[in-house]
Amino acid sequence: MHAIPQSIPDVFLIEPKVFGDSRGFFYESFNQQAFQEATGVRCDFVQDNHSRSSQGVLRGLHYQLPPKAQGKLVRVVRGAVFDVAVDIRRGSPTFGQWVGALLTEDNHRQLWVPPGLAHGFLVLSESADFLYKTTDYYSPAHERCIRWDDPQLAIAWPAVEAPIQLSAKDQAGRLLAEADL
């Protein structure tokens, strides 16, 4: 496993060692010891989630307030997404900045999004299966959403052939300047 630090502290792009031949491939999608050695992050995952979405679906930018803030280790097992993490930690030198990564079934990359960051993704392929581990349980009372198109964030979402599709929750997202943090 190789962890590549991103421009926001504590965010890592994870590249697992993939072993492949004419029969297919194998890799460890998670190994706690290797993850901790590569990132310096010690965490316990309590929930695994799996979503399937069609092209143009944009989910996010989601986060949970303390004491239920979630760290997420995200990956794609089918298709391709543009994955984004936004620093919403007040007082952070990178507050309001974002990082994005292309996650695909072929590159096997993962993104570690620590607690205190908002997260979202846009499906680029015809459909995508997106898996993520979380460090705390889903808590609707603590869940919040920042608008994916907040001009303050100016996220450079890639163009897709299908129109952007948002859930009602994501359509009601707030601007960062107005968000509960």
Summary of the structure (lengths in Angstrom):
residues: 181
radius of gyration: 15.8
end to end distance: 32.7
largest distance: 52.6
contacts: 538
relative contact order: 0.25
helix: 8%
strand: 43%
